[in-house]
Amino acid sequence: PSSCVALLDHVGVTVPEAAQRAWLRRMYAMRALRSNKGGEALALLTEALQEASSLKGRAAHLLTLLLEQRADVHEMLRDAPSARDDRERAARLRAMPAPVA
């Protein structure tokens, strides 16, 4: 992520540190999934969501992506109610109006 952040910074796009940390946890969660460690992936995605939530409305898209991914992990772990809850939360975020700059 640091090389990606450096590239974005080079072109004038600033990424908040909380978003960087959340995305890094998401990347670790993906690695855990590839190692068939669903519980670890779920914990990492939950940490990523907590980190990104500190950005509030500025991270709505990131939060939506993380919620959808965590819902996928819940489904993989056969936890349909939790998957449904995360998908509903993601849908509510998508329905929110974009903040005006």
N, C-alpha and C positions, 0 to 999 in steps of 0.2 A: 503493500500500500504506500510506502514512503516514496517509491519512485513514481507512482501514479500521482500522488499529491504534489511532488516536485514538478511533474509535467503540467498539471493543472495550474499550479502557482506560476509557472513560466508563461502561460497564456493568459494570466490575470484572473483565474478562478480560485477563489479562496474556499477551502473546505474546513468547516469547524472541527476542532480536535475531537469533540464528542462523536461526530459523524465518522471520523477516521477510526476511532477506537471501536465503534459499533460495527463498521464494515470489516475490521480485522477479526472481530469475534465471529462474524458471519462466515468469513473465510475459514476460520478454525472449525466452525460447525460443519462446513462442507467436507473438510478433511475427515472429521469424525464420522460423518455419514459414509464416506468411502471406505472407512475401516469398520463399518457395521456397528458403530457405537451410537445408537439412537439416543440413549439417555444423556450422553455427553453433549451431543449435538443440540438436544432440547435445552439443556442448561446454558450452553453458549448463546443460543438464540435468545433466550430469556434475558441474559446479561446484555446482549446487544440491544434489545428493545428498551431495557432500563436506561442504558447509556443514551440512546437516540431520543428517548422521551424528554430528556433535559432540554432538547432543542425546541420542543413544543411544535407549533405550526410550521416552522421552517423545515421540519424533517418529516412531513406527512408522507411524502413518497417513499422515503427510506423506511418509515414505520410500516407502511403498507406492504412493502416487499418482505420485511422481516416477519410480519404477521402471517403472510401467505406461506412463507417458507416453514415457519414453525407449525402451521396447520398441516403441511405436508408431513412433517416429522410425527406429529400427533397421529395422523392416519397410519403412518408406517408402524407406529407403536400400538395401533388398534384402539386409540382413544378418540372415538368419533365425537363425543360431546365437546371435548376441548378443541378439536379441529374445527367444528362448527362455530364455536365461540370466537376463535381467532379469525375465521373467514368473515364473520359478521362484523367484527371490529374493523377489519380491513375495508369492508364495503362502506362502513360509516365514514371512515377517513377519506375514501375516494369521493364520497358524496359532499364533503365539506367544500365550501367555496375557497378558492385560492386567495392567500393573503395579498392585499394591495400594498405595493412598495411605496 
